[in-house]
Amino acid sequence: MTTPLTGMANQIEWGEQIKARVGKEFDRVANAMRSAAGKQEDLDRTDTLGLVAILEEKRLEVMANDRAGYFIHHWQEPGDQVRHMVVTDPRYAKVMIRQAARRRRA
């Protein structure tokens, strides 16, 4: 279920277009991560799927915003924003440290 946007009529129309692009960008990043996970060994796959879960949390937060202006001002060019949301999450650093430690032991 999508959250209807609030704002002026022209903002809502524009915001909905942007929101749809943002949703596609989340899908693109999630699909790339799932594809990578499919090629990994068990522990790395588990970590990568954990990152997908973080991504999905971020998606829920973003897509729950009901202000058209939010999407207009913050998401017109989603580019690297979705990936950046994941890599700046503190849980991401923990996953990377865990993976680096496994590689050192191997």
OpenMM code with the backbone's topology and positions (N, CA, C; nanometers):
from openmm import Vec3, app, unit

residues = "MET THR THR PRO LEU THR GLY MET ALA ASN GLN ILE GLU TRP GLY GLU GLN ILE LYS ALA ARG VAL GLY LYS GLU PHE ASP ARG VAL ALA ASN ALA MET ARG SER ALA ALA GLY LYS GLN GLU ASP LEU ASP ARG THR ASP THR LEU GLY LEU VAL ALA ILE LEU GLU GLU LYS ARG LEU GLU VAL MET ALA ASN ASP ARG ALA GLY TYR PHE ILE HIS HIS TRP GLN GLU PRO GLY ASP GLN VAL ARG HIS MET VAL VAL THR ASP PRO ARG TYR ALA LYS VAL MET ILE ARG GLN ALA ALA ARG ARG ARG ARG ALA".split()
positions = [
    Vec3(0.0843, -0.1179, 0.0000),
    Vec3(0.0000, 0.0000, 0.0000),
    Vec3(0.0889, 0.1244, 0.0000),
    Vec3(0.0582, 0.2175, -0.0870),
    Vec3(0.1367, 0.3396, -0.0933),
    Vec3(0.0705, 0.4491, -0.0117),
    Vec3(0.1536, 0.5345, 0.0444),
    Vec3(0.1043, 0.6462, 0.1231),
    Vec3(0.0709, 0.7596, 0.0273),
    Vec3(-0.0558, 0.8095, 0.0281),
    Vec3(-0.0898, 0.9210, -0.0600),
    Vec3(-0.0126, 1.0464, -0.0183),
    Vec3(0.0280, 1.1229, -0.1173),
    Vec3(0.1050, 1.2431, -0.0897),
    Vec3(0.0141, 1.3618, -0.0609),
    Vec3(0.0670, 1.4526, 0.0194),
    Vec3(-0.0043, 1.5761, 0.0495),
    Vec3(0.0740, 1.6922, -0.0097),
    Vec3(0.0035, 1.7992, -0.0406),
    Vec3(0.0639, 1.9186, -0.0961),
    Vec3(-0.0300, 1.9792, -0.1977),
    Vec3(0.0186, 2.0766, -0.2696),
    Vec3(-0.0598, 2.1369, -0.3767),
    Vec3(-0.0725, 2.0355, -0.4901),
    Vec3(-0.1756, 2.0480, -0.5714),
    Vec3(-0.2026, 1.9497, -0.6774),
    Vec3(-0.0813, 1.9281, -0.7668),
    Vec3(-0.0149, 2.0373, -0.8097),
    Vec3(0.1009, 2.0197, -0.8979),
    Vec3(0.2173, 1.9548, -0.8238),
    Vec3(0.2312, 1.9827, -0.6938),
    Vec3(0.3363, 1.9188, -0.6139),
    Vec3(0.3095, 1.7692, -0.6021),
    Vec3(0.1840, 1.7361, -0.5784),
    Vec3(0.1480, 1.5944, -0.5628),
    Vec3(0.1791, 1.5176, -0.6906),
    Vec3(0.1427, 1.5733, -0.8047),
    Vec3(0.1694, 1.5060, -0.9321),
    Vec3(0.3196, 1.4867, -0.9521),
    Vec3(0.3958, 1.5905, -0.9296),
    Vec3(0.5405, 1.5844, -0.9447),
    Vec3(0.6008, 1.4891, -0.8418),
    Vec3(0.5551, 1.5017, -0.7161),
    Vec3(0.6037, 1.4150, -0.6091),
    Vec3(0.5780, 1.2682, -0.6360),
    Vec3(0.4609, 1.2374, -0.6929),
    Vec3(0.4286, 1.0977, -0.7239),
    Vec3(0.5211, 1.0418, -0.8313),
    Vec3(0.5560, 1.1243, -0.9305),
    Vec3(0.6490, 1.0805, -1.0345),
    Vec3(0.7867, 1.0512, -0.9742),
    Vec3(0.8298, 1.1406, -0.8886),
    Vec3(0.9604, 1.1226, -0.8241),
    Vec3(0.9581, 1.0006, -0.7330),
    Vec3(0.8510, 0.9870, -0.6566),
    Vec3(0.8389, 0.8741, -0.5643),
    Vec3(0.8457, 0.7416, -0.6397),
    Vec3(0.7836, 0.7355, -0.7561),
    Vec3(0.7886, 0.6133, -0.8373),
    Vec3(0.9324, 0.5843, -0.8809),
    Vec3(1.0068, 0.6877, -0.9202),
    Vec3(1.1476, 0.6682, -0.9589),
    Vec3(1.2304, 0.6220, -0.8399),
    Vec3(1.2005, 0.6777, -0.7235),
    Vec3(1.2728, 0.6379, -0.6020),
    Vec3(1.2464, 0.4903, -0.5723),
    Vec3(1.1220, 0.4491, -0.5836),
    Vec3(1.0889, 0.3084, -0.5628),
    Vec3(1.1646, 0.2176, -0.6576),
    Vec3(1.1773, 0.2598, -0.7834),
    Vec3(1.2519, 0.1806, -0.8815),
    Vec3(1.4002, 0.1759, -0.8463),
    Vec3(1.4528, 0.2855, -0.7925),
    Vec3(1.5940, 0.2863, -0.7533),
    Vec3(1.6171, 0.1921, -0.6354),
    Vec3(1.5263, 0.1912, -0.5382),
    Vec3(1.5370, 0.0945, -0.4279),
    Vec3(1.5328, -0.0471, -0.4834),
    Vec3(1.4434, -0.0731, -0.5791),
    Vec3(1.4349, -0.2058, -0.6402),
    Vec3(1.5661, -0.2424, -0.7083),
    Vec3(1.6235, -0.1487, -0.7830),
    Vec3(1.7465, -0.1741, -0.8568),
    Vec3(1.8597, -0.2129, -0.7615),
    Vec3(1.8752, -0.1355, -0.6536),
    Vec3(1.9825, -0.1633, -0.5582),
    Vec3(1.9573, -0.2962, -0.4867),
    Vec3(1.8332, -0.3201, -0.4460),
    Vec3(1.8009, -0.4460, -0.3778),
    Vec3(1.8273, -0.5656, -0.4694),
    Vec3(1.7886, -0.5542, -0.5951),
    Vec3(1.8112, -0.6645, -0.6897),
    Vec3(1.9598, -0.6894, -0.7108),
    Vec3(2.0391, -0.5836, -0.7190),
    Vec3(2.1843, -0.6001, -0.7345),
    Vec3(2.2435, -0.6695, -0.6125),
    Vec3(2.1970, -0.6318, -0.4944),
    Vec3(2.2479, -0.6933, -0.3718),
    Vec3(2.2070, -0.8402, -0.3635),
    Vec3(2.0825, -0.8697, -0.4002),
    Vec3(2.0371, -1.0091, -0.3976),
    Vec3(2.1144, -1.0936, -0.4991),
    Vec3(2.1425, -1.0345, -0.6136),
    Vec3(2.2203, -1.1053, -0.7149),
    Vec3(2.3600, -1.1362, -0.6623),
    Vec3(2.4220, -1.0387, -0.5978),
    Vec3(2.5547, -1.0602, -0.5392),
    Vec3(2.5480, -1.1680, -0.4313),
    Vec3(2.4437, -1.1641, -0.3498),
    Vec3(2.4289, -1.2627, -0.2425),
    Vec3(2.4205, -1.4048, -0.2987),
    Vec3(2.3562, -1.4172, -0.4131),
    Vec3(2.3422, -1.5489, -0.4759),
    Vec3(2.4739, -1.6104, -0.5194),
    Vec3(2.5779, -1.5291, -0.5290),
    Vec3(2.7090, -1.5773, -0.5726),
    Vec3(2.8066, -1.5919, -0.4565),
    Vec3(2.7601, -1.5683, -0.3346),
    Vec3(2.8494, -1.5683, -0.2192),
    Vec3(2.8373, -1.6962, -0.1376),
    Vec3(2.9411, -1.7186, -0.0570),
    Vec3(2.9398, -1.8290, 0.0397),
    Vec3(2.8422, -1.7933, 0.1522),
    Vec3(2.8102, -1.8920, 0.2360),
    Vec3(2.7050, -1.8788, 0.3360),
    Vec3(2.7133, -1.7546, 0.4244),
    Vec3(2.8252, -1.7327, 0.4924),
    Vec3(2.8333, -1.6212, 0.5863),
    Vec3(2.8268, -1.4866, 0.5152),
    Vec3(2.8960, -1.4739, 0.4024),
    Vec3(2.8889, -1.3493, 0.3264),
    Vec3(2.7477, -1.3272, 0.2719),
    Vec3(2.6839, -1.4343, 0.2268),
    Vec3(2.5463, -1.4239, 0.1769),
    Vec3(2.4534, -1.3758, 0.2880),
    Vec3(2.4711, -1.4309, 0.4059),
    Vec3(2.3891, -1.3886, 0.5196),
    Vec3(2.4092, -1.2401, 0.5476),
    Vec3(2.5350, -1.1965, 0.5440),
    Vec3(2.5641, -1.0544, 0.5657),
    Vec3(2.4991, -0.9676, 0.4587),
    Vec3(2.5113, -1.0080, 0.3340),
    Vec3(2.4555, -0.9293, 0.2248),
    Vec3(2.3035, -0.9229, 0.2349),
    Vec3(2.2421, -1.0344, 0.2693),
    Vec3(2.0966, -1.0328, 0.2865),
    Vec3(2.0563, -0.9465, 0.4063),
    Vec3(2.1444, -0.9384, 0.5060),
    Vec3(2.1211, -0.8454, 0.6168),
    Vec3(2.1247, -0.7013, 0.5693),
    Vec3(2.2131, -0.6720, 0.4744),
    Vec3(2.2187, -0.5377, 0.4165),
    Vec3(2.0924, -0.5093, 0.3346),
    Vec3(2.0396, -0.6109, 0.2692),
    Vec3(1.9134, -0.5947, 0.1966),
    Vec3(1.8023, -0.5607, 0.2960),
    Vec3(1.8034, -0.6226, 0.4123),
    Vec3(1.7030, -0.5923, 0.5148),
    Vec3(1.7148, -0.4465, 0.5606),
    Vec3(1.8372, -0.3974, 0.5756),
    Vec3(1.8571, -0.2565, 0.6102),
    Vec3(1.8004, -0.1682, 0.4998),
    Vec3(1.8309, -0.2043, 0.3754),
    Vec3(1.7794, -0.1300, 0.2609),
    Vec3(1.6269, -0.1247, 0.2638),
    Vec3(1.5642, -0.2367, 0.2943),
    Vec3(1.4179, -0.2412, 0.2973),
    Vec3(1.3617, -0.1543, 0.4104),
    Vec3(1.4320, -0.1481, 0.5234),
    Vec3(1.3910, -0.0567, 0.6313),
    Vec3(1.3955, 0.0871, 0.5826),
    Vec3(1.5048, 0.1209, 0.5137),
    Vec3(1.5212, 0.2565, 0.4613),
    Vec3(1.4113, 0.2875, 0.3603),
    Vec3(1.3783, 0.1892, 0.2761),
    Vec3(1.2708, 0.2075, 0.1785),
    Vec3(1.1393, 0.2401, 0.2493),
    Vec3(1.1084, 0.1647, 0.3530),
    Vec3(0.9839, 0.1891, 0.4258),
    Vec3(0.9802, 0.3301, 0.4838),
    Vec3(1.0927, 0.3733, 0.5403),
    Vec3(1.0997, 0.5083, 0.5975),
    Vec3(1.0753, 0.6139, 0.4906),
    Vec3(1.1433, 0.6009, 0.3786),
    Vec3(1.1325, 0.7010, 0.2723),
    Vec3(0.9929, 0.7003, 0.2121),
    Vec3(0.9445, 0.5833, 0.1765),
    Vec3(0.8173, 0.5739, 0.1058),
    Vec3(0.6969, 0.6049, 0.1952),
    Vec3(0.7161, 0.6020, 0.3265),
    Vec3(0.6071, 0.6356, 0.4180),
    Vec3(0.5864, 0.7860, 0.4290),
    Vec3(0.6823, 0.8634, 0.3823),
    Vec3(0.6696, 1.0089, 0.3898),
    Vec3(0.5551, 1.0522, 0.2994),
    Vec3(0.4660, 1.1312, 0.3550),
    Vec3(0.3463, 1.1698, 0.2794),
    Vec3(0.3536, 1.3109, 0.2209),
    Vec3(0.4682, 1.3750, 0.2313),
    Vec3(0.4806, 1.5120, 0.1801),
    Vec3(0.5411, 1.5114, 0.0405),
    Vec3(0.4672, 1.5613, -0.0550),
    Vec3(0.5192, 1.5715, -0.1917),
    Vec3(0.6476, 1.6529, -0.1923),
    Vec3(0.6525, 1.7585, -0.1125),
    Vec3(0.7704, 1.8443, -0.1063),
    Vec3(0.8954, 1.7695, -0.0650),
    Vec3(0.8816, 1.6699, 0.0195),
    Vec3(0.9958, 1.5891, 0.0618),
    Vec3(1.0613, 1.5239, -0.0599),
    Vec3(0.9787, 1.4631, -0.1447),
    Vec3(1.0322, 1.3961, -0.2626),
    Vec3(1.0881, 1.4968, -0.3628),
    Vec3(1.0215, 1.6101, -0.3778),
    Vec3(1.0678, 1.7135, -0.4701),
    Vec3(1.2016, 1.7693, -0.4251),
    Vec3(1.2157, 1.7958, -0.2982),
    Vec3(1.3381, 1.8598, -0.2477),
    Vec3(1.4538, 1.7637, -0.2244),
    Vec3(1.4230, 1.6402, -0.1881),
    Vec3(1.5306, 1.5479, -0.1483),
    Vec3(1.5578, 1.4345, -0.2459),
    Vec3(1.4673, 1.4093, -0.3384),
    Vec3(1.4815, 1.2888, -0.4197),
    Vec3(1.4702, 1.3123, -0.5698),
    Vec3(1.4796, 1.4354, -0.6160),
    Vec3(1.4682, 1.4586, -0.7607),
    Vec3(1.5722, 1.3801, -0.8391),
    Vec3(1.6912, 1.3702, -0.7849),
    Vec3(1.8001, 1.2942, -0.8478),
    Vec3(1.8443, 1.1851, -0.7504),
    Vec3(1.7747, 1.0701, -0.7488),
    Vec3(1.8076, 0.9679, -0.6489),
    Vec3(1.9474, 0.9107, -0.6636),
    Vec3(2.0015, 0.9126, -0.7852),
    Vec3(2.1378, 0.8669, -0.8106),
    Vec3(2.1926, 0.7693, -0.7088),
    Vec3(2.2832, 0.8165, -0.6267),
    Vec3(2.3546, 0.7315, -0.5312),
    Vec3(2.2933, 0.7356, -0.3908),
    Vec3(2.1817, 0.8065, -0.3754),
    Vec3(2.1247, 0.8256, -0.2419),
    Vec3(2.0853, 0.6962, -0.1731),
    Vec3(2.0273, 0.6040, -0.2480),
    Vec3(1.9800, 0.4791, -0.1869),
    Vec3(2.0989, 0.4005, -0.1318),
    Vec3(2.2018, 0.3834, -0.2138),
    Vec3(2.3209, 0.3120, -0.1684),
    Vec3(2.3848, 0.3846, -0.0508),
    Vec3(2.3886, 0.5162, -0.0584),
    Vec3(2.4480, 0.5963, 0.0492),
    Vec3(2.3730, 0.5754, 0.1814),
    Vec3(2.2413, 0.5609, 0.1744),
    Vec3(2.1628, 0.5374, 0.2958),
    Vec3(2.2064, 0.4089, 0.3651),
    Vec3(2.2393, 0.3078, 0.2857),
    Vec3(2.2807, 0.1791, 0.3433),
    Vec3(2.4218, 0.1895, 0.4005),
    Vec3(2.5148, 0.2457, 0.3231),
    Vec3(2.6541, 0.2458, 0.3677),
    Vec3(2.6795, 0.3417, 0.4834),
    Vec3(2.5898, 0.4347, 0.5076),
    Vec3(2.6073, 0.5238, 0.6227),
    Vec3(2.5344, 0.4730, 0.7467),
    Vec3(2.4622, 0.3634, 0.7329),
    Vec3(2.3963, 0.3029, 0.8485),
    Vec3(2.5038, 0.2353, 0.9331),
    Vec3(2.5025, 0.2537, 1.0655),
    Vec3(2.6061, 0.1935, 1.1511),
    Vec3(2.6151, 0.0415, 1.1392),
    Vec3(2.5075, -0.0236, 1.1051),
    Vec3(2.5092, -0.1697, 1.0907),
    Vec3(2.5928, -0.2128, 0.9706),
    Vec3(2.6023, -0.1280, 0.8704),
    Vec3(2.6831, -0.1584, 0.7530),
    Vec3(2.8302, -0.1747, 0.7928),
    Vec3(2.8797, -0.0821, 0.8736),
    Vec3(3.0203, -0.0887, 0.9168),
    Vec3(3.0473, -0.2188, 0.9916),
    Vec3(2.9541, -0.2613, 1.0735),
    Vec3(2.9719, -0.3865, 1.1473),
    Vec3(2.9819, -0.5057, 1.0526),
    Vec3(2.8993, -0.5058, 0.9489),
    Vec3(2.9040, -0.6141, 0.8504),
    Vec3(3.0385, -0.6140, 0.7795),
    Vec3(3.0864, -0.4971, 0.7399),
    Vec3(3.2138, -0.4883, 0.6682),
    Vec3(3.3308, -0.5331, 0.7569),
    Vec3(3.3269, -0.4993, 0.8839),
    Vec3(3.4312, -0.5419, 0.9783),
    Vec3(3.4284, -0.6938, 0.9928),
    Vec3(3.3091, -0.7494, 1.0042),
    Vec3(3.2937, -0.8951, 1.0170),
    Vec3(3.3488, -0.9656, 0.8920),
    Vec3(3.3153, -0.9139, 0.7744),
    Vec3(3.3626, -0.9763, 0.6514),
    Vec3(3.5142, -0.9649, 0.6385),
    Vec3(3.5696, -0.8505, 0.6743),
    Vec3(3.7152, -0.8313, 0.6673),
    Vec3(3.7855, -0.9285, 0.7618),
    Vec3(3.7301, -0.9478, 0.8804),
    Vec3(3.7890, -1.0411, 0.9768),
    Vec3(3.7869, -1.1846, 0.9215),
    Vec3(3.6786, -1.2209, 0.8566),
    Vec3(3.6715, -1.3564, 0.7973),
    Vec3(3.7768, -1.3716, 0.6887),
    Vec3(3.7959, -1.2703, 0.6092),
    Vec3(3.8956, -1.2781, 0.5003),
    Vec3(4.0370, -1.2883, 0.5558),
    Vec3(4.0633, -1.2178, 0.6646),
    Vec3(4.1960, -1.2263, 0.7261),
    Vec3(4.2223, -1.3665, 0.7791),
    Vec3(4.1194, -1.4294, 0.8347),
    Vec3(4.1351, -1.5639, 0.8895),
    Vec3(4.1501, -1.6680, 0.7794),
    Vec3(4.0958, -1.6394, 0.6633),
    Vec3(4.0966, -1.7390, 0.5548),
    Vec3(4.2300, -1.7546, 0.4872),
] * unit.nanometer
topology = app.Topology()
chain = topology.addChain("A")
for resn in residues:
    res = topology.addResidue(resn, chain)
    for name in ("N", "CA", "C"):
        topology.addAtom(name, app.Element.getBySymbol(name[0]), res)
